[in-house]
Amino acid sequence: MDIQIGFESYELVVETCLESSLFVLAGKVIMRMTNRGFIPYIKARQKVFDGLAAVGELEFAYIVKKKLTELNS
């Protein structure tokens, strides 16, 4: 199936993951967003980065941050 998912859907999933403290999943969703050319809101980006760092996922946090930096966000 060719289902198109828009920015709002991705953002909703990221926010839901953050509310549930699922920071790794939120990071993965952000990576998918960036691959599609979507740039998440700055507040969500910061929460994901801080959450990943808090749970010891520093390497993944920096990968996400680097990807966002590459998009000049």
N, C-alpha and C positions, 0 to 999 in steps of 0.2 A: 504494500500500500504506500501511496505517496501522500502522506499527511503533512501539511504545513503547520508548524508551531510558531507562533509569534512571540515577540518580546515580552508581552504581558504574561503569557503562560510561563515562560522561563522565570521571570521575576517572581511570580507567585510561588513557584516551586522552591526557589532560593529562600524566600521569606519563610515558607513553611519549614524548610530544613533548619533554618536558623532558630526559629521558635522551638524546635524540637531538639536543639543542640546536635544536629547531624551535620557537623562542619565538613567532614570529608565528602559527604554526598553533595553538600552545597558547593564545595569547590569543584567537584566534577561537573555539576550543572553549569557553573560559570565557565568552565573550560569549553563546554559544548556551545554555550552562548557565544563566546568569542570566536569559535570556529565558524559560526554562522554570521559573524559580523556584528553581533549585538554587544553592546557595552553596558554592563549592569550599573545601577546607580551607585554613587560613591559610598553611600552609607552601607549598602549591602556588601560592597567590596571590602570595606574596612572591617565589618563584622566577621566576614568569612576569614580574612587574614588573621585577625585577632583570635578567632575561635580555633583555627588550625594550629596556631602557635600555642594556645592554651592546652590543647590536647596532645602536644608533642609532635605534631606533624609539620615541623619546621621546613623540611625539604619541599613538601608539597605546597606549603604556604608561599615559599619563594618562587616556585614554578608558576603558581597562579599569578603572583605579583609581576613576574617577568612577562608573562603572556599579556597582561593588561597594559604594562608599560610599552610593549611592542605596538600596541594599538593606539598609542599616544592618548591614553585616557586620563 
